[in-house]
Amino acid sequence: MSEPPAAERAVSERVVPERAVAEPSVHERGVPERGLSERGLSERDLSERGVPERGVPERLVSVPSRPEAPTHERPVAVPRLVYVVPHLSPAEHFAHVPALLAELGAHLDVALAVERGTPPAQLPGVRVVHRVAGRGRLARMLSTALTIRRCARAGYDTYFLRYSPLFLIVLILTRPLYGHRTLLWRSGLPDVRPPGSRLRLRDRVGMAVNALTVPFVHGFVTGPETMLPLMAARWNVPGHKMRLLYNDIDTTRFTPLTPAERTAARRRLGWSDDEFVLLFVHRLSYRKGARLLAPLYDAVTATALRPVRLAVAGDGPDRSLIGGQAAVRERMQVLGAVPNRDLPAVYAAADCVVMPSYEEGFARVLLEAMACAVPVVTTDAGGSVDVVGADYPHIVAVGDLPAFVAAVHDVMSTSAQQRAALGARMRERARSRFSPERIAHMLAAIVKAEQEPA
């Protein structure tokens, strides 16, 4: 049993004869001594309310002990946050955000600002949704400034941005007017490029904008742990501004299929039951290892004891190159850009996910594969080891194709039961470490610490 409140405990510990307990007078209880009948109260009603019956000495009535009245404290204000995303659609990259916001709303008063697309008018956990309108940079900057003005008038003074360079620029320009705080998420090293190549003008401009704007943010948010020193060094961010945050994964949406569902999904994708399906889901670019896919396929199939299919989901600058390579390989299949809402079934239908990246930050590909209980073979790029765990058996050094091929063969050589056990272990890791509930708590703690007086 739980311990009684302190006020009750203090009364119960004093042994006092019942009739010796003083009863406050009617007047002391706030009930007028005269005119009781005017309130429609009978003597029985008054007795039940602690008012003495006629003829009973008022000061000798037994009174049960009562806890002290609670003090009326001012309610603590809930911290407010504007969460900014470049776009929001069930088909796009940021489709995971609503699940996080639904949990974040339990900790913070959340407004959402969406820069492109048509977001829903309402979302669980979100008080208000703002859509940044306008075509062209100038019109969008003006619309962004108006959005910031509306948020400031509603009392929102802290912003969390996932990329969104234009919104960040307008926040910096309007800070003298509204005094808001900015938390900026960045993860990954986009300047990794093929040997001998030069950065495109667009990439150079983007990196210059980052370098100019980062000093103005209050907190630089990144993850996982390995990325903290890498990002601090890359963008020259002081240590006191660095904040750790994980990506989240909704394991109720990314989840394994039943045997019947898995068979049906493989048939829709054109995968036969006897094939061992390797799946690549990522941007088709050098940084993500897309140019290693055809050599990987050739090396694996050269010694495989069963048919192997390599399915490639994604889009990017190397799309035409990958398409040409797939055209001359019987079981190399380019799925193109798969809508995010359809990805869970594609993951769960595969036998192994491959991620031969040269560069990563906090790879959502790993989280999605883990949640679907599919084994992965990954390089140690960026924060990948933090995501799968240092004890995960299929981690390869960046750029080591022979080791990557050997790791794929290791996965293929295990039984279906062993792969299922490994997948279940990784799914539990995704559920326990990277759930929207846990990540919402992490972000809320960052926001609350940012808003504390210096």
C-alpha positions in Angstrom: 0.0 0.0 0.0 1.1 3.5 -0.7 2.1 5.8 2.2 -0.6 8.3 3.3 0.0 12.0 2.6 2.0 13.9 5.2 -1.0 15.8 6.4 -3.0 12.7 7.1 0.0 10.9 8.6 0.5 13.7 11.1 -3.1 13.6 12.3 -3.2 9.8 12.5 -0.1 9.6 14.6 -1.6 11.7 17.4 -3.7 9.6 19.7 -6.6 11.9 20.8 -9.9 10.8 22.2 -12.5 11.2 19.6 -14.7 13.6 21.6 -11.8 15.7 22.4 -11.3 16.7 18.7 -12.5 20.2 18.2 -15.1 20.8 15.6 -14.9 24.2 13.9 -18.0 26.3 14.3 -20.5 26.7 11.5 -19.2 30.2 10.9 -15.6 28.9 10.7 -16.6 26.4 8.1 -17.9 29.2 5.9 -21.6 28.2 6.4 -23.8 31.1 7.8 -25.3 30.3 11.2 -28.7 31.6 10.2 -30.8 31.1 7.1 -29.7 27.5 6.5 -33.1 26.5 5.3 -32.9 29.2 2.6 -30.3 27.0 0.9 -32.7 24.0 0.9 -30.5 22.0 3.3 -32.1 19.7 5.8 -30.7 18.9 9.1 -29.6 15.5 7.8 -27.9 17.2 4.9 -26.1 19.5 7.3 -25.1 16.6 9.5 -23.6 14.7 6.5 -21.6 17.8 5.6 -20.2 18.0 9.1 -22.6 20.5 10.6 -23.7 19.4 14.1 -27.2 18.2 14.8 -29.4 20.2 17.2 -28.6 19.4 20.8 -25.1 18.1 20.1 -22.4 20.2 21.6 -20.7 21.8 18.7 -17.2 21.6 20.1 -17.3 17.8 20.9 -18.4 16.4 17.6 -16.0 13.8 16.2 -14.4 15.0 12.9 -12.5 12.7 10.5 -9.0 13.9 9.7 -8.6 15.8 6.4 -5.6 16.5 4.3 -4.4 20.1 4.1 -5.8 22.0 1.2 -3.5 22.1 -1.8 -1.7 25.3 -2.5 -2.5 27.0 -5.7 0.7 27.2 -7.7 1.0 28.9 -11.1 0.9 26.3 -13.9 4.2 25.7 -15.6 4.2 27.0 -19.1 4.7 24.4 -21.8 7.7 25.1 -24.0 6.8 26.0 -27.6 8.5 24.8 -30.7 8.1 25.4 -34.4 9.2 22.3 -36.3 10.2 23.1 -39.9 10.5 20.6 -42.7 11.2 21.2 -46.4 8.2 19.1 -47.6 5.6 16.6 -46.1 3.9 13.9 -48.0 3.3 10.1 -47.4 5.3 9.5 -50.5 8.4 11.5 -49.7 11.4 11.3 -47.4 9.8 13.2 -44.5 6.8 10.8 -44.2 8.2 9.7 -40.8 7.7 13.2 -39.3 4.0 12.9 -38.3 4.7 9.9 -36.0 7.4 11.9 -34.2 5.2 15.0 -33.9 2.4 13.0 -32.4 4.8 12.0 -29.6 6.4 15.4 -29.3 3.1 17.0 -28.6 3.0 15.3 -25.3 6.1 17.3 -24.2 5.9 20.6 -26.1 3.4 23.0 -27.7 4.2 22.3 -31.3 3.6 24.3 -34.5 4.6 22.8 -37.9 5.9 24.8 -40.8 6.1 23.1 -44.2 8.0 24.8 -47.0 6.6 22.9 -50.0 3.6 20.7 -50.9 0.2 20.6 -49.3 0.4 19.4 -45.8 -2.8 18.2 -43.9 -4.7 20.9 -42.1 -4.3 19.0 -38.8 -1.9 16.5 -37.3 -1.9 14.7 -34.0 0.3 16.5 -31.4 0.5 19.7 -33.5 -1.4 22.9 -32.5 -1.2 24.6 -35.9 0.2 23.8 -39.4 1.7 26.6 -41.5 2.3 26.2 -45.2 4.9 28.4 -46.8 3.4 29.6 -50.0 4.8 31.3 -53.1 6.8 30.5 -56.2 10.3 31.6 -56.6 12.8 32.4 -53.9 11.7 36.0 -53.3 8.0 35.0 -52.9 8.9 32.1 -50.6 11.2 34.3 -48.5 8.3 36.8 -48.0 5.9 34.0 -47.1 8.5 32.6 -44.7 8.8 35.9 -43.0 5.0 36.1 -42.6 5.0 32.6 -41.1 7.7 33.6 -38.6 5.7 36.7 -37.7 2.5 34.7 -37.1 4.4 32.2 -35.0 6.0 35.0 -32.9 2.6 36.6 -32.3 1.4 33.2 -31.0 4.3 33.0 -28.6 6.6 30.6 -30.5 10.2 31.5 -30.1 12.2 28.3 -30.8 12.7 26.7 -34.2 13.9 23.2 -35.2 15.0 22.9 -38.8 15.9 19.8 -40.8 18.0 21.4 -43.5 15.7 24.2 -44.9 18.4 26.7 -45.8 16.0 29.4 -47.1 14.0 29.2 -43.9 17.2 29.5 -41.9 18.3 32.6 -43.7 15.0 34.3 -43.0 15.2 33.3 -39.4 18.6 34.9 -39.1 17.4 38.1 -40.8 14.3 38.4 -38.6 15.9 37.5 -35.3 16.4 41.2 -34.3 12.7 41.7 -34.6 11.5 38.6 -32.7 14.5 37.3 -30.7 13.9 33.6 -31.6 16.2 30.7 -31.1 17.3 28.3 -33.8 18.2 24.6 -33.6 19.6 23.2 -36.9 19.8 19.5 -37.8 22.7 18.5 -40.1 24.2 15.0 -40.5 26.5 13.7 -43.3 29.4 15.0 -45.3 28.1 16.0 -48.8 31.5 17.1 -50.1 32.5 13.4 -50.5 32.9 12.9 -54.3 34.5 10.7 -56.9 38.3 10.9 -57.2 39.3 13.6 -59.6 35.9 15.2 -59.9 35.0 18.7 -59.0 32.0 19.9 -56.9 29.1 21.2 -58.9 28.3 24.9 -58.6 25.1 24.1 -56.8 27.0 22.0 -54.2 29.5 24.8 -53.7 26.8 27.3 -53.2 25.0 25.1 -50.7 28.2 24.5 -48.7 28.9 28.2 -48.7 25.5 29.0 -47.4 26.0 26.4 -44.6 29.3 27.9 -43.7 27.8 31.4 -43.5 24.6 30.5 -41.6 25.8 27.9 -39.1 27.5 30.4 -36.8 24.1 32.1 -36.2 22.3 29.0 -34.9 21.9 28.5 -31.1 22.3 24.7 -31.3 23.7 22.4 -34.0 21.9 19.1 -33.8 23.3 15.9 -35.2 23.5 12.2 -34.6 24.4 9.5 -33.9 27.4 9.8 -31.5 30.1 9.4 -34.2 28.8 12.4 -36.1 29.2 14.9 -33.2 33.0 15.5 -33.7 32.8 15.0 -37.4 30.1 17.7 -37.9 31.7 20.0 -35.3 35.0 19.9 -37.3 33.4 20.1 -40.7 31.4 23.3 -39.9 33.7 24.7 -37.3 31.0 24.6 -34.6 32.0 25.2 -30.9 31.5 22.2 -28.7 29.0 24.0 -26.4 26.6 24.3 -29.4 26.6 20.7 -30.3 23.4 18.7 -29.5 22.9 14.9 -29.9 19.7 13.6 -31.4 18.7 10.3 -33.0 16.6 9.7 -36.1 13.3 7.8 -35.3 11.6 4.9 -36.9 7.9 3.9 -36.6 8.0 0.1 -36.1 4.2 -0.1 -36.4 4.6 1.0 -40.0 7.9 -0.6 -40.9 7.2 -4.1 -39.8 7.7 -7.7 -41.0 5.1 -9.3 -43.3 3.3 -12.5 -42.6 4.4 -15.4 -44.8 1.4 -15.0 -47.1 1.9 -11.3 -47.3 5.6 -11.7 -48.1 4.8 -14.2 -50.9 2.3 -11.8 -52.4 4.7 -8.9 -52.2 7.5 -10.8 -53.9 5.1 -11.8 -56.7 4.1 -8.2 -57.2 7.7 -7.2 -57.5 8.6 -10.1 -59.9 10.7 -12.0 -57.4 10.6 -15.7 -57.5 10.6 -17.9 -54.3 14.0 -19.5 -55.1 15.8 -16.2 -55.5 17.9 -14.6 -52.8 17.0 -10.9 -53.1 19.5 -8.2 -52.3 17.9 -4.8 -51.9 19.5 -1.4 -52.2 17.4 1.6 -51.1 19.1 4.9 -51.3 20.0 7.9 -53.5 21.7 6.7 -56.7 25.0 8.6 -56.3 28.6 8.0 -55.8 28.5 8.9 -52.1 25.9 6.2 -51.4 27.9 3.5 -53.2 25.6 3.2 -56.2 28.6 2.6 -58.6 29.6 -0.4 -56.6 26.3 -2.2 -57.2 27.0 -3.8 -60.5 30.5 -5.0 -59.5 28.9 -6.3 -56.2 26.2 -8.2 -58.2 28.8 -9.7 -60.5 31.0 -10.9 -57.7 28.2 -12.4 -55.6 26.5 -14.2 -58.5 29.9 -15.6 -59.8 30.1 -18.0 -56.8 26.5 -18.1 -55.5 24.9 -21.5 -55.2 21.4 -20.2 -55.8 19.9 -17.4 -58.0 20.6 -13.9 -56.8 18.6 -10.8 -57.6 19.7 -7.3 -56.9 16.8 -4.8 -56.7 17.7 -1.1 -56.7 15.2 1.4 -55.3 16.0 5.1 -55.6 16.8 8.0 -57.9 19.7 10.4 -58.4 22.5 11.5 -60.6 23.6 7.9 -61.3 20.2 6.7 -62.4 21.1 6.3 -66.1 24.4 4.6 -65.3 22.6 2.0 -63.1 19.9 1.5 -65.6 22.4 0.7 -68.3 24.2 -1.7 -66.1 21.0 -3.4 -65.1 19.9 -3.8 -68.8 22.8 -6.2 -69.4 22.4 -8.2 -66.2 19.6 -10.7 -66.0 18.6 -10.3 -62.4 19.6 -6.7 -61.7 16.4 -4.8 -61.4 15.9 -1.0 -61.1 12.7 -0.2 -59.2 13.1 3.6 -59.5 11.9 6.0 -56.8 9.6 4.0 -54.6 7.0 6.1 -52.6 7.8 6.0 -48.9 4.4 4.6 -48.1 5.2 1.5 -50.2 8.7 0.9 -48.8 7.8 -1.2 -45.8 6.6 -4.1 -48.0 9.6 -3.8 -50.3 12.0 -4.1 -47.4 10.1 -7.0 -45.8 10.0 -8.9 -49.0 13.8 -8.9 -49.5 16.3 -11.3 -48.0 19.1 -8.8 -47.3 19.6 -5.1 -47.5 23.0 -3.8 -48.8 24.3 -0.3 -48.1 27.9 0.1 -49.6 28.0 3.8 -48.9 31.2 5.9 -49.0 29.5 8.6 -46.9 26.6 8.6 -44.4 25.2 10.6 -41.5 22.4 8.9 -39.7 21.1 6.5 -42.3 17.3 6.0 -42.3 17.9 3.0 -44.6 19.4 1.1 -41.7 16.5 2.0 -39.4 13.9 0.9 -41.9 15.6 -2.4 -42.7 16.0 -3.1 -39.0 12.4 -2.4 -38.2 11.4 -4.8 -41.0 13.6 -7.4 -39.4 15.8 -7.8 -42.6 19.5 -8.4 -42.2 21.8 -5.7 -43.6 25.3 -5.6 -44.9 26.7 -2.1 -44.4 29.9 -0.1 -44.5 31.1 1.8 -41.4 30.5 5.1 -43.1 29.5 8.0 -40.8 27.3 6.9 -37.9 26.3 3.5 -39.4 28.1 1.5 -36.6 26.2 3.4 -34.0 22.9 2.5 -35.6 23.4 -1.2 -36.0 25.7 -1.6 -32.9 29.4 -2.3 -32.7 28.7 -6.1 -32.2 26.7 -6.4 -35.4 28.4 -9.1 -37.6 28.1 -7.7 -41.1 30.0 -4.3 -41.0 32.6 -3.6 -43.7 35.2 -0.9 -44.1 34.3 1.9 -46.6 35.4 1.0 -50.1 36.4 -2.6 -49.4 34.4 -4.4 -52.1 35.9 -7.9 -51.6 35.0 -7.7 -47.9 31.5 -6.5 -48.7 31.0 -9.5 -51.1 32.3 -11.9 -48.4 29.8 -10.4 -45.9 26.9 -10.9 -48.4 28.0 -14.5 -48.8 28.0 -14.9 -45.0 24.4 -13.8 -44.9 23.4 -16.0 -47.8 25.1 -19.1 -46.1 22.9 -18.8 -43.0 19.6 -20.5 -42.7 16.3 -18.7 -43.0 15.8 -19.3 -39.2 19.1 -17.7 -38.4 18.4 -14.7 -40.6 15.0 -14.4 -38.9 16.7 -14.5 -35.5 19.2 -11.8 -36.5 16.4 -9.7 -38.0 14.3 -10.0 -34.8 17.2 -8.9 -32.8 17.8 -5.8 -35.0 14.1 -5.0 -35.0 14.1 -5.0 -31.2 17.1 -2.6 -31.3 15.2 -0.3 -33.6 12.1 -0.4 -31.4 13.9 0.2 -28.1 16.5 2.8 -29.1 15.0 4.7 -32.0 11.2 4.8 -31.3 9.3 8.1 -31.9 8.6 8.2 -28.2 12.2 8.1 -27.2 13.4 10.6 -29.9 10.5 13.0 -29.0 11.8 12.9 -25.4 15.4 13.7 -26.6 14.2 16.6 -28.7 12.0 18.0 -26.0 14.9 17.9 -23.6 17.0 19.8 -26.1 14.3 22.5 -26.5 13.7 22.8 -22.8 17.4 23.2 -22.1 17.7 25.8 -24.8 14.9 27.9 -23.3 16.3 27.8 -19.7 17.6 31.2 -18.6 21.4 31.5 -19.0 
